[in-house]
Amino acid sequence: MEIESKFLPIGTVVLLKGGKRELMITSYCIMPSGDVYDKNGKVDVTGQVFDYGACFYPEGMVTSDQLFAFNHEQIERVCYMGYKTQQQIDVSNMLKSGLEEMKKSQSEGQQQGQETNNEEGTE
């Protein structure tokens, strides 16, 4: 199944690149708190926002520490498309706009920080 643009509907089942188990999307724009692990061990993702939160499919979320965070680009294949309505499409468009605005704001903040550093270094 073709991978649509983000954000895929809640309930969509995906396989990630290099993944062995299917995941079901349960949430959008998550910012993990607490310990986060990847296949190599514990990682620091402080302040990072991920496109999706998901749980193992078909068993669902058995415990609250089994939430998977990933970005749209990490999806290899859509196995099953979740329930798509106009309301879901509107939410998807709103999330895309919000993320673009957030990235623009972060980029402008970094540029201002660099300009300030450059100005301080020219005295």
C-alpha positions in Angstrom: 0.0 0.0 0.0 1.3 3.5 -0.9 2.5 5.6 2.0 0.4 8.8 2.0 1.7 12.1 3.3 1.7 12.5 7.1 -0.4 12.2 9.2 -1.8 8.8 8.7 -5.1 8.0 10.5 -5.1 6.6 14.0 -5.4 2.8 13.8 -3.1 2.6 10.7 -0.8 -0.4 10.9 2.7 0.1 9.7 6.1 -1.6 9.4 9.1 0.5 10.0 12.3 0.4 8.0 14.4 -2.4 9.5 11.4 -3.4 11.7 10.3 -7.0 12.4 6.9 -6.3 14.0 3.9 -4.3 12.9 2.9 -1.2 14.9 -0.5 0.5 15.1 -0.5 4.3 15.3 -2.2 5.5 18.4 -1.2 9.2 18.7 0.4 12.2 17.0 3.2 14.6 17.8 4.4 13.0 20.9 7.2 14.2 23.1 8.5 11.3 25.2 9.1 11.8 28.9 11.1 9.3 30.9 13.5 6.8 29.6 13.7 6.2 25.8 15.4 3.3 24.1 16.3 2.4 20.6 17.8 -0.9 19.3 21.2 0.2 20.7 20.1 1.1 24.2 19.1 4.3 26.0 18.9 7.5 24.0 18.4 11.2 24.8 15.5 12.7 23.0 14.9 15.6 25.3 12.6 18.2 23.6 12.2 16.1 20.5 8.8 15.8 18.9 8.0 12.6 17.0 5.3 12.4 14.3 3.7 9.3 15.7 3.2 7.2 18.8 2.3 3.5 18.3 2.0 0.2 20.0 2.6 -3.4 18.9 0.0 -4.9 16.6 -2.2 -7.0 17.2 -1.8 -7.0 21.0 -2.1 -3.3 21.6 -0.6 -1.4 24.5 -0.1 -4.0 27.2 1.9 -1.7 29.5 2.3 2.1 29.4 6.1 1.8 28.8 5.6 0.1 25.4 4.9 3.2 23.4 6.9 3.5 20.2 7.9 7.0 18.8 8.8 7.4 15.2 8.7 9.8 12.3 6.9 9.5 9.0 10.1 9.0 7.1 10.8 5.8 9.0 7.8 4.0 7.7 8.6 1.3 5.2 5.1 0.0 4.5 1.5 0.7 5.4 0.0 -2.7 6.1 -3.5 -1.4 6.9 -5.0 2.1 6.6 -7.0 3.4 9.6 -10.4 5.0 9.6 -10.2 8.1 7.4 -12.9 10.8 7.7 -13.0 14.5 6.8 -12.4 15.2 10.5 -9.2 13.1 10.4 -8.0 14.9 7.2 -8.6 18.3 8.9 -6.6 17.2 12.0 -3.8 16.0 9.7 -3.7 19.3 7.9 -3.7 21.2 11.2 -0.8 19.1 12.5 1.2 19.6 9.3 0.7 23.4 9.5 1.6 23.4 13.2 4.8 21.4 12.6 5.9 23.7 9.8 5.3 26.7 11.9 7.2 25.2 14.8 10.2 24.3 12.5 10.2 27.8 11.0 10.2 29.3 14.5 13.0 27.0 15.7 15.0 27.9 12.5 14.5 31.6 13.1 15.6 31.2 16.7 18.8 29.4 15.7 19.6 32.1 13.1 19.1 34.8 15.7 21.4 33.0 18.1 24.1 32.7 15.4 23.8 36.4 14.5 24.1 37.3 18.2 27.2 35.1 18.6 28.7 36.7 15.5 28.0 40.2 16.7 29.5 39.4 20.1 32.7 38.1 18.4 33.3 41.2 16.4 34.1 43.6 19.2 
